[in-house]
Amino acid sequence: MKRIVFGGIQQIGIGVRDLKEAWDWYRKVFGVDIRIFEDEAVAELMLPYTGGKPRRRHAAMALSLMGGGGFEIWQYKDRKPQPPEKIMLVGDLGINVVKVKSKDVAGTYEKFRRMGLQLLGKLQKDPVGNDVFFLRDPWDNIFQIVPGKGWFRNEKKSTGAAYGAIIGSSDVDRSFKFYRDILRFDTVVYDKEGIFEDLAPLPGGEYPVRRMLLEQSAGPLGAFSKVFGPAQIELVEVKARKPKRLFEGRYWGDLGFIHICFDIHGMDALREKCSEKGYPFTVDSMRATKDGSFDMGEAAGHFSYVEDPDGTLIEFVEAHRLPVMKKFGWYINLRKRDPEKSLPDWLLKALRFNRVKEKRSKK
């Protein structure tokens, strides 16, 4: 079987009402100011998750050159995106919280406090003694600031970008097998059960849970691995109530965290592996192309989706073409290079020419 190369978390999808408003907030708070792509198009292949109909959307992928996965900010254009019927309680099935990495969590807490952001509780210690804290964005999405590894460029920002997620699970042991066998999160940092002080600020944080924090023993490889860096997945199983599905009765792209996307190479081999493990692709762009590459606006490649044991959507993207300096027509062809080798630092740093800067108001 052809080798599968994992390059880290490429992005985490966030369904929003207003892309420009949301991106402006994420750019100011988390520094995701490098535009990888932005376009309006019809999502034609996501029919299992969009009510059986193609849906028009406006989407943008933004990175931080500090390091970490990006955010894919996603807005419906032909329907009003729907919120969950009830507020998320920690342990509900789906992506509960997105982890964002910081070099100085305590310092970031103080900066965010001075900015007047909606912090949830005080600075806390996680089960292994690391400083962590939670904040809520203006649209009720919750982020956890955690200490992170794998930094790329020093841009003097408070945080990098996406470092992973807290995911609700109905059975941690079953979920662990999926994230270990498919996504290679094979290192258990902790596996504990009880009521946790650091989770107390979250809705439902008063319930006893089992939580397992996972990392990958093998670091990311591939073109953008130096930027994406390592990642974490934390599984949370609530013990004293029945968890609800966060996207029950809603569509992919509705409000909230819609998927976690991994950068990969070897889509054919991954399709075979997922099928063998009992998690077949539910969406597969390779089945819809004739020339071997799916046009994604300013980028091109292949994408697919699987569901974890509780239906959380995991996306895989094998990129073929990405813009470096769009206005000069400079694109990277990723199909003609060693899939395990990182792009040179100078080329990755050239992505700064796609930086979206704050617009200054005219006096």
C-alpha positions in Angstrom: 0.0 0.0 0.0 1.2 3.5 -0.9 2.4 5.4 2.2 0.0 8.0 3.7 1.7 11.2 4.7 0.0 13.3 7.4 0.9 17.0 7.4 -1.0 18.2 10.5 -4.3 20.0 11.0 -4.8 22.1 7.9 -7.8 23.9 9.3 -10.9 23.8 11.5 -14.1 24.8 9.8 -16.3 27.4 11.5 -19.9 28.1 10.2 -20.7 31.8 10.6 -23.5 34.3 9.6 -21.1 36.9 8.3 -17.7 35.8 7.0 -16.1 39.3 7.0 -17.2 40.1 10.5 -16.1 36.8 11.9 -12.7 36.8 10.1 -12.0 40.3 11.3 -12.5 39.1 14.9 -10.4 36.0 14.5 -7.7 38.0 12.8 -7.5 40.5 15.6 -7.7 38.0 18.4 -5.8 35.0 17.0 -3.7 36.6 14.2 -5.0 34.4 11.4 -4.3 37.0 8.7 -2.8 35.0 5.9 -5.4 34.4 3.2 -4.8 31.0 1.5 -8.0 31.2 -0.5 -11.3 33.0 -0.5 -14.1 32.4 -3.0 -17.8 32.0 -3.5 -19.0 28.8 -5.1 -21.5 26.0 -4.9 -20.7 23.1 -2.6 -21.9 20.4 -4.9 -20.4 17.3 -3.3 -21.5 17.7 0.3 -25.0 16.5 -0.4 -25.1 13.9 2.5 -24.7 16.9 4.9 -26.5 19.7 3.1 -30.0 18.3 2.8 -29.4 16.6 -0.5 -29.0 19.9 -2.4 -26.0 21.8 -3.6 -25.5 25.0 -1.5 -23.9 28.3 -2.4 -21.3 29.4 0.1 -18.6 32.0 0.7 -15.5 30.5 2.3 -12.0 31.6 3.3 -9.1 29.8 4.7 -6.8 31.9 7.0 -3.5 30.9 8.6 -1.1 32.4 11.1 2.6 32.2 10.2 3.3 31.9 13.9 2.2 28.3 13.4 -0.8 26.0 13.8 -3.7 24.9 11.6 -5.9 27.6 10.0 -9.5 28.5 10.2 -11.9 27.8 7.3 -14.5 30.4 7.8 -17.7 29.3 6.1 -20.9 31.2 5.3 -24.1 30.1 3.5 -25.2 32.4 0.8 -28.6 30.9 -0.1 -30.0 30.0 3.3 -29.9 31.3 6.8 -27.4 29.2 8.9 -29.0 27.6 11.9 -27.8 27.6 15.5 -28.1 24.5 17.7 -31.4 24.1 19.4 -29.7 24.0 22.8 -26.5 25.4 24.2 -23.5 23.1 23.9 -22.7 21.2 27.1 -19.2 19.8 27.4 -19.2 16.2 26.3 -22.0 16.7 23.7 -21.2 14.8 20.5 -19.1 16.9 18.1 -16.5 19.5 18.3 -17.0 21.2 21.7 -14.0 23.5 21.8 -11.1 24.5 19.5 -7.6 24.5 21.1 -5.4 27.5 20.2 -1.7 27.4 21.1 0.2 30.0 23.0 3.9 30.4 24.1 2.8 32.2 27.2 -0.7 31.2 28.3 -0.7 33.4 31.4 0.4 36.4 29.4 -2.2 35.8 26.8 -4.9 35.6 29.5 -3.9 39.0 30.8 -3.8 40.5 27.3 -7.2 39.1 26.4 -8.6 40.4 29.8 -7.4 43.9 29.0 -8.9 43.6 25.5 -12.3 43.0 27.2 -12.8 39.6 25.6 -15.3 37.2 27.1 -13.1 35.0 29.2 -14.7 32.0 30.9 -13.5 31.8 34.4 -9.9 32.4 35.6 -6.6 30.9 34.5 -6.7 27.2 35.3 -4.4 24.2 35.5 -5.1 21.2 33.3 -4.7 17.6 34.6 -0.9 17.7 34.1 -0.4 21.2 35.5 -0.3 23.3 32.4 -1.9 26.8 32.4 -5.1 26.9 30.3 -8.2 29.0 29.9 -11.3 29.4 27.9 -12.9 32.3 26.0 -16.1 32.6 24.0 -16.3 34.5 20.7 -19.2 36.8 19.9 -21.1 33.9 18.2 -20.9 31.5 21.2 -18.0 29.4 19.9 -15.6 28.4 22.7 -11.8 28.3 22.4 -9.2 27.0 24.8 -5.8 28.6 25.0 -3.2 26.0 25.7 0.7 25.8 25.7 1.8 24.6 22.3 4.8 23.3 20.4 5.9 23.7 16.8 6.3 27.4 16.2 7.3 28.7 12.7 7.7 32.5 12.5 8.0 35.0 15.4 5.4 37.7 14.6 5.0 38.8 18.2 1.4 37.7 18.4 -0.4 36.4 21.5 -1.1 33.0 20.0 -0.6 30.8 17.1 -3.7 29.2 15.5 -5.5 25.9 15.7 -3.8 23.2 17.8 -6.6 20.7 18.0 -10.0 20.3 19.7 -12.0 18.9 22.5 -14.4 16.4 21.0 -17.4 14.9 22.7 -17.5 11.1 22.7 -20.1 8.5 23.7 -17.4 6.0 24.3 -13.8 7.2 24.8 -12.3 3.7 24.2 -14.0 3.3 20.9 -13.2 6.9 19.8 -9.5 6.4 20.8 -9.2 3.5 18.4 -10.5 5.7 15.5 -8.2 8.6 16.3 -5.2 6.2 16.8 -5.8 3.9 13.9 -6.9 6.5 11.3 -5.3 9.7 12.4 -2.3 8.4 14.3 -3.0 10.1 17.6 -1.3 7.2 19.4 0.2 8.9 22.5 -2.0 9.3 25.6 -0.9 12.3 27.6 -3.6 11.7 30.3 -6.7 9.6 30.8 -8.6 10.7 33.8 -12.1 10.6 35.2 -13.9 12.9 37.6 -15.1 16.5 38.0 -12.4 18.9 36.8 -11.8 22.4 38.0 -10.4 23.5 34.7 -13.6 22.4 32.9 -15.9 24.1 35.5 -16.2 27.4 33.4 -17.7 25.5 30.5 -21.5 24.8 30.2 -22.0 21.4 31.7 -18.6 21.5 33.4 -20.1 20.4 36.7 -20.8 16.8 35.4 -18.3 14.0 35.9 -16.5 13.1 32.7 -13.7 10.9 31.4 -11.2 12.8 29.4 -8.3 11.6 27.3 -5.7 13.9 25.7 -4.0 12.5 22.6 -0.9 13.5 20.7 1.0 11.9 17.8 4.3 10.2 18.4 5.3 10.9 14.8 5.5 14.5 13.9 3.8 16.0 10.8 5.5 15.7 7.3 4.9 17.4 4.0 4.9 20.8 2.4 3.3 22.9 5.1 4.2 20.7 8.1 6.5 23.4 9.6 3.6 25.8 9.7 0.8 23.4 10.8 3.0 21.7 13.4 1.9 19.1 16.0 -1.6 18.8 17.3 -3.8 17.5 20.1 -7.2 15.8 20.3 -9.0 15.6 23.7 -11.9 13.2 24.0 -14.5 13.9 26.6 -17.2 11.4 27.7 -19.8 12.7 30.0 -21.0 10.2 32.7 -24.1 11.6 34.3 -26.3 12.5 31.4 -27.0 11.5 27.8 -25.0 13.8 25.4 -26.8 15.3 22.4 -25.4 15.6 18.9 -24.4 19.1 18.2 -25.5 19.0 14.5 -28.6 16.9 15.0 -31.2 18.3 12.5 -28.8 20.8 11.1 -26.5 21.0 8.0 -22.7 21.1 7.7 -21.9 24.7 7.4 -24.5 25.8 10.0 -23.3 27.7 13.0 -20.5 26.3 15.0 -17.4 24.1 14.5 -18.2 22.0 11.4 -15.2 19.8 10.8 -11.5 19.2 11.5 -9.4 19.0 8.3 -6.1 17.2 8.0 -3.5 17.9 5.4 -2.5 14.5 3.8 -0.8 12.9 0.8 -1.9 9.5 -0.5 -5.7 9.8 -0.8 -6.1 6.4 -2.5 -4.3 4.6 0.2 -6.2 6.5 2.9 -9.5 5.6 1.3 -8.5 1.9 1.4 -7.4 2.1 5.0 -10.5 3.9 6.2 -12.7 1.4 4.5 -10.8 -1.5 6.0 -11.2 0.0 9.5 -14.9 0.5 9.0 -14.9 4.2 8.3 -15.5 4.6 4.6 -15.4 8.0 2.9 -18.8 9.6 3.0 -17.7 12.4 0.5 -14.9 11.8 -2.1 -14.0 14.5 -4.6 -11.8 12.0 -6.5 -15.0 10.2 -7.6 -16.2 13.5 -9.2 -13.1 14.5 -11.2 -11.7 13.4 -14.6 -8.4 15.3 -14.7 -7.2 14.2 -11.3 -7.7 17.4 -9.5 -10.7 19.2 -8.0 -10.9 22.9 -8.5 -11.3 24.7 -5.2 -11.3 28.3 -6.5 -7.8 29.7 -5.9 -6.6 26.2 -4.8 -6.9 22.7 -6.3 -6.6 19.2 -5.0 -8.7 16.4 -3.6 -10.8 16.3 -0.5 -12.8 13.6 1.4 -14.7 13.2 4.6 -15.2 10.5 7.1 -17.2 10.4 10.4 -15.7 9.5 13.7 -17.7 6.9 15.8 -20.1 9.6 16.9 -20.5 11.4 13.6 -18.0 14.2 14.0 -16.8 15.2 10.6 -13.1 14.7 9.7 -11.9 16.1 6.4 -8.8 15.1 4.5 -7.3 17.4 1.9 -4.5 16.5 -0.6 -3.5 19.9 -2.0 -2.2 20.1 -5.6 -2.0 23.8 -6.1 -2.0 26.7 -3.7 -1.4 30.5 -4.2 1.7 32.2 -2.8 1.3 35.6 -4.5 -2.0 35.5 -6.2 -1.8 39.0 -7.7 1.4 38.0 -9.5 0.1 34.6 -10.5 2.6 32.7 -8.3 1.2 29.3 -7.3 2.9 26.3 -5.8 2.6 23.0 -7.7 2.7 20.4 -5.0 2.3 17.4 -7.3 5.9 17.5 -8.6 7.7 17.3 -5.3 8.6 14.9 -2.5 5.3 14.6 -0.5 7.3 14.1 2.8 9.5 17.1 2.4 8.7 20.6 3.8 8.7 23.6 1.5 11.8 25.8 2.2 11.4 28.4 4.9 11.8 31.3 2.4 8.9 30.1 0.4 6.6 29.5 3.4 7.5 33.0 4.7 6.5 34.4 1.3 2.9 33.6 2.2 3.1 36.8 4.2 2.4 38.6 0.9 -1.2 37.3 1.2 -1.6 39.0 4.6 -4.9 40.7 5.2 -4.3 43.9 7.1 -6.7 46.0 9.2 -8.4 48.7 7.3 -7.8 52.1 8.7 -10.9 54.3 8.9 -10.7 57.6 7.1 -11.0 60.7 9.3 
